[in-house]
Amino acid sequence: MNSSTRKMPELDQAALQRAGKKIAVNGIELDVVVMGEGPDVLLVHGFPDDRSVWRKQIPALVAAGYRVIVPDTRGCGESDAPLGTRAYRIEEHMADLVGTLDALGVEKVKLIGHDWGAVLSWQFCMAHPERVERYAALSVGHPTAYAKGPLEQKIKGYYVFLIQLRGFIEWALRAGHWWLFRTIVRHAECDYYIQRLSRPGRLTAALNYYRANFAKLIFPPEYPSVAMPVLGIHSTSDNYLAARQMTDTARYVKGAFRYESIPGASHWLQLDAPEQVNALLLDFLQ
């Protein structure tokens, strides 16, 4: 593998929207980008993103000799957005990921997840360990470490409770030219997020991730440890996740666990510090 860390070009957001192909899984159609040749790497985005959040990683991974599989998860991007809160339960997402890999004939992947994509990826590692060679978790640690996190994490995660105010929070986030949304997100991607979430039903679909899985986020069972090697990457200016929920993740990884911190990067570390993130990913994946 070529693990060069030279600066790679990023993909255009609009081009990534057009580059996907529809895959029928679990009663819906997911829109999935597949690029490159080589060992398979599955990248799973979070909230309020779609697959374009990986646009600065895809070229580097492809150039290093990997085939990337990058879905828009249900309710996001160009994938279907089924109605109803229960359609966004973690169990449905697990079936989506399994169905995607099966449709592509992939038995095992190197896995990368960020934000909600990291939450789903942790669950995938526990439910289907035979399908994950190694896992890079960006921002979000093991679910037990998250739930048992310090008071700092409870404060940073206040928005999880706001989202439960069904109907009201949709109105509040949109009000005043999306003032509250911009205040919470505080990132250069805001205009893009707003454009995508303004499509009918898409804001509620994205918020349903938190509603359908609220109990598991706040009062989870004692989840098992994972056996595969794990890389946990946190960023020092993450407004939503404390570093300790990632460092404490070492307790729940039976395989090798490596922790890395990106100084000065926001929650969207893969966009803010792509060269650093890419170097860490390429070193870990090889």
N, C-alpha and C positions, 0 to 999 in steps of 0.2 A: 504493500500500500504506500502511496505517496502521501506523507503526512506534512507536507509543506504548509506553513502558516502564512504564506504571503496573502496580501489582500485580494479577495476574489470579488468579482462583480456581483451585485445583487440582482434579483429578478424583479421585474415590474409587477406591481400589485394586479393591474388589469390583465396582464399576460397570464399570471397565475390563475386568475379567475377563469380564463378561457381554456386553460391547459388540462383541465380535469376530464376524467371519463366517468360515466355513471356505472355504479355497481349496485345491483339489487341485493340487499341484505336485510334480514330480520323485518321484512314487511315494508321497507322504505328503500329509497335510492340515495346512496351516498355519492358525493362527487369527490374523486380521488385523483391526485396527481402522482404519476409514477415516472421517474426519470433516472437515467444512468444504468449501468450494468455492474454486477458484482454482488457481494453479500448484501442482504436486505436490511435497511434501517427504516423503522417506523417512527414517524414524528407526529406527536399528538398535541394540538394547540389547546389553549385555554380560553377564558372569558376576558374581555368581550371580543376576542380575536377570531380569525379564521386561519386557514393554512398560510396566508401571506405573512404571518408573523415569523415564518421560517425562511423568508426570501433571502436572508443573508447567510443562511446555513446551507441551503440546498446546493448552490454552486460549489461550495467547498467540499461537501460530502461526495458529490458526483465526480469532481476532479480527483478526489482521493481514491476513487475506484469502488464506490458503493452505489447500489440502487436504492433510491429513496422512495418511500411510500408515504404520501402526505394527504390524509383525508381532511375534508371539512366534516367535523363531527355533526351529528344530527342537530338540526335547528340552526346551524351556522353556515355561512358562506353560500355555496351553491347546492348544498345538500338539502334534502327534504326536511321540513319542520312539522312533524306530526303534532296534532292538537292534544291538549291534556297534560297535566303535570306529570302523571305517572309514566308517560312516554319518555321521560328524561331520567328515570331511575338508573342507578349504576348498572343494574342487571341488564338493562337494554343496551347500554353502551358496551358492555362486555360482549354481548351477542353481535353487536355491530363490528367490533374489532376482529372477533373470531371469523365472522362471515367475510370480512374484507380479505383477510389473509387466506382463507380457504378459496375464495374466488380467484385469487392471484396465484394459487398453488404454492403458497409460502408456508413452510412448517415452523421456522424459527427465525426470530428477528433480534437485532440490536435495537433497543427501545429508547426513545428520547421523549420526555413529556414536560410541559410547562404549565403552571397554574392548574386549571381544571384538567388539562391534559396530563399533568403529573398525578393528580388525584386518581384519574382513571387508569393511568399506567401502573400505579402502585397496586390497584385492585387487580389489574391484569396479571401482574407478577405473582400475586397470591393465588388467583384462581386458575391460572394457566402457566405455571412455572416452566413446564416443558417446552413452551413456545418462546421463551425469552432467554437469550444468551447472556446479556448484560443490560443494565438499565442506568441511564443518566437522567436524574431528576433535577429539573430547574425550578427553584423557588420553594417548592412544597415538599416537605419531608414525609416520612412514614405516617400514616393516619393516626396511629397511637401516639406518636411523638407530637403531632399537631394538636390532638385533643388534650394531651397532658401538658401542653406548652405553658409558659409563664404568663403572668398577668399582662405583660406586654403584648402577647399574642391575642389575648381576649380583646384588648383595646384596639389593636390593629384590625381585628376582624369584625368590627361593629357593623359593617355594611351587610354581613350575612343575615343579621337580624332585621335590618331595614327592608331587605328584599322580601321578607315574609309578609309584608303589608301589601297583599295582592291588590292590584288595581290602583291603589294610591301611589305606590312607588313608581309604577309606569307613568302616571301623570306627572309626578314630581320630577322624575328624571328628564322628561321632555320639556317641562315648563321653562319659560324664559330662555328660549333658544338652547335648551339642554344645559342650563347653567349648573344644576346639581351634578349631572353626569360629568361635566368638564371638571368640576371641583373635586370630585372623588377620583377620577382617572388621572388627571394632571399629566398628560403625555402628548407628545407631538402627533400621535396617531388619532387623536380625538375626532377630528373631522371625518376621517375614514370610517371610524367606528360608527359615528352618528349616521353617515350615509348608508351603511349596511344595515344598521339596526332600525332605520326608519321604514324599511320595507314591511308590509303588513304581516303582523304576527311574530316578527323576528325578535323584538325586544322581550316579549313575554317568553318566547322559546328559550332565549338565553338565560333569563332569570329563573326559569323552571329548573335549571341545573341545581340551583341552591334550594329551591322549594322541595323538589322531589327527594332530596338526599339530606335534608336539614338534620334529622336525628342522627344520621351516621356521621355527619361532620362534627356535631357538637357532643354527642354522647355515643361514640362508637363502641362496638364490642372490643375485646382485647384481640386485635388482629394478629395473625401469626407473623413471625419473622420471614424474611425472604432469603433465599440461599444464593442467588446469583450475585456477581460483583455489582456494586452500585457506586456511581459518582453523584454526589450531591453538590449542586452549585447554588449559592445564595449571593445576593447583591446587597451592599451595605446601605443603599438608599431605597430599599424596598419598603413602601408605605403600608403594606398589607400583611407581611409575613416576617416574623422575628427569626433571627439567625439560630436561636436555640432549638426551634422545632426541627431544623435541619441537622445541627450538630448532634442532638440527642437521637437522631435516626440511627446512629451507629449501634445503638442497643438492639435494634430490630433488623439488623442485617447479619446473617450468619456468614455470608461470603465476605470478600474484601470490601471495605467501605472507605471511600476517599472523599474528603470535604474540601471544597474550594470556595473562596470568597472573591467577588469582583468589586473592588473599591469604586465608589461613586456612581455605580450603575443603578438605575431604577428597577422596579419590578420586571420591566421588559429588558432584561439584561442581554438577550440575544439580539436585540435591535440597538441597544445603547453601546455595547462593547462586543461587537461581532468577532473581531480578530481574537480577543482573549477567549471568548466562549468557544469559537471554532477550534482553536489550538487545544483547549482542554478536551473537547469532544473527540477530536481526531486522535489524540494521544490515548484516550480511554478506550475507544472503539477498536483499535488495531489489535 
